[in-house]
Each structure stands twice: as structure tokens, then as C-alpha cells.
Amino acid sequence: MITLLEARNIGKRFGGLQALSDVSLTIRKGEVYGLIGPNGAGKTTFFNVLTGAYTPDGGEFVFNGAVLPSGKPHLVVAQGVARTFQNIRLFRELTALENVMAGHHIRTSAGVWGILTQNKHTVEEERLTTERAYELLRYVGIERFATATAKNLSYGDQRRLEIARALATEPQLLALDEPAAGMNATETVHLKALIEQIRGDGITVLLIEHDVKLVMGLCDRVAVLDFGRKIAEDVPAEVQKNEAVIGAYLGGGQKHAH
Ligand SMILES: Nc1ncnc2c1ncn2[C@@H]1O[C@H](COP(=O)(O)OP(=O)(O)OP(=O)(O)O)[C@@H](O)[C@H]1O
């Protein structure tokens, strides 16, 4: 099995709070890898460090054999790591199509000059970007809303749009931060199918999710964080039996608070 991402001893501190302590894990190419744990365990912080929003205090990420730049989100996206956010972050006043096109622009070469002069290369590139954006809206099942303003889409559709925008950056690793949050049961079933489709198309998925049923039904392997430390990493069936995990998270009595 080929390793896609290796987190090596990642540490992150906020003032007196150690949000991540020495977190190491390995994600293999083609798997859906779950990251679970109680509120405040450090899951989103892990995403933020991985995707360059925060600089770690210790450790590094190795992606495709090379160390990922830290604290530089645009370079991390360019390396092939895309993400969605727990609190949806779309360009709310733009259309669904424009949101996806914005994601694809990291892969296009036209500079400001090309856009201003509308040279042949830029016009052709823009045509391909539009075509690809429509394709991705179809892929996530919301093509009919292409010209709708993002803020007017339903919550579930906004989450799908975020996924389409992330996919437009042509990632090898797609990191989804609580994609099922706020979704009803039907939307969650569709989301599961979409993530399976994404994996089927060769994109590795890292998933933070509180819907335990979804995580256990979807993930090949799961890591559990508690107070910033990894307390387990295994296949779902084993994680569900793990005493430490049951105590910290799966037992129902969550001991953390926001
Ligand atoms: N920018 C920040 N400044 C200070 N503290 C922060 C910051 N970001 C996160 N924290 C703290 O770090 C800890 C880990 O938070 P994080 O959001 O990573 O947890 P989480 O596992 O994603 O939780 P949830 O499931 O509630 O989203 C929390 O105690 C949180 O309050």
C-alpha cells in the first residue's frame, strides 16, 4: 500500500493550551480515513495545520514523499491537498458555478494581463474552466443550481458546492471537516454515496465527522484524538471495541465542551 500523507509528531499550542501533542498518522493512497474525537479534541486544528492555515510548533507533514510547506495554504492546495470547512465558507454572493470556477483557477495560468486583454489562450482556458465547473456541479448533483447565488442554496447543497469547489483544485487528498453537519438523514445517505464515488475516482479522503454511523460505514481506517493526542488508529470494527475510545468518545458521555 502506498503512503500518501504522513503526519510526523505534529504539535500545536495556543497559549497555555496544547491543542495537538505529538500526533503521528499515516494515510494511504485511495482510502477514506476518519478523524474522530470529542469536541475540542484537536481535529480541526489538525486540518488547519495540514492545510497551512496554522504553522505547527513541532513536526511536519510529508505528502507524496515531500515535506509540505507549513503556514502557506495556497502552496498546500497546489501540492494537491484540498479542504472544506466546518462552517461553510463559500463566496456567498457569487453563483454556484463561479464558486467552482474560483477553485479551478489555481490550476490555470492566465495572469491579470491575460484577463485584461482577453487573449486567445485566456479565453480558451476560461472556456475549459467553465466546462469543468459544470462537470463538477453535475458530479456532486447540483448542476441545476449552477446560476443560483450560493447563499440561496439549501444547507446540504452548500456543503456539496464546497466539495465541488475543493475538487476543482484537482486534489489527491480531499479533507472534509464535518460534511454531514446539519444534514438530514436523506442528505447524509447521498453524501455517503458521493464520498464513495470520490474514493472510487482515486481521490483519498480525510474525514472529520461526528456522525459515528457514517464514519464507521465509510472509513477504511479511523484515528481518534482526545485532548490533542492520538489514542487509537485502526479499522472501524477495532476502534469501536477500543476501551479508551469508548471512554473518551463512543460511550456517549462526552467529557469535553466547546
Ligand atoms: N485559533 C485558536 N486559538 C485558541 N484556541 C484555539 C484555536 N483554535 C482551536 N483552539 C482550541 O484548541 C482546541 C482544539 O480545538 P479544535 O477546534 O481543533 O477541536 P475539534 O476536535 O475540531 O472540535 P469540534 O469537534 O468541536 O470541532 C480547543 O480547546 C479549542 O478551543
The ligand as a Gaussian input file, in Angstrom:
#p B3LYP/6-31G(d) Opt

LIG

0 1
 N       -7.238000      29.786000      16.970000
 C       -7.329000      29.285000      18.200000
 N       -6.954000      29.994000      19.282000
 C       -7.038000      29.472000      20.525000
 N       -7.519000      28.248000      20.788000
 C       -7.923000      27.502000      19.751000
 C       -7.858000      27.971000      18.411000
 N       -8.335000      27.004000      17.586000
 C       -8.685000      25.968000      18.376000
 N       -8.429000      26.266000      19.670000
 C       -8.645000      25.383000      20.822000
 O       -7.947000      24.180000      20.557000
 C       -8.698000      23.052000      20.996000
 C       -8.950000      22.142000      19.832000
 O       -9.938000      22.737000      19.009000
 P      -10.416000      22.105000      17.637000
 O      -11.345000      23.072000      17.006000
 O       -9.240000      21.667000      16.854000
 O      -11.219000      20.829000      18.158000
 P      -12.155000      19.841000      17.339000
 O      -11.734000      18.466000      17.706000
 O      -12.151000      20.189000      15.906000
 O      -13.574000      20.140000      17.994000
 P      -15.055000      20.116000      17.352000
 O      -15.432000      18.691000      17.224000
 O      -15.854000      20.804000      18.396000
 O      -14.990000      20.844000      16.057000
 C       -9.964000      23.607000      21.636000
 O       -9.769000      23.689000      23.020000
 C      -10.098000      24.975000      21.014000
 O      -10.776000      25.859000      21.862000

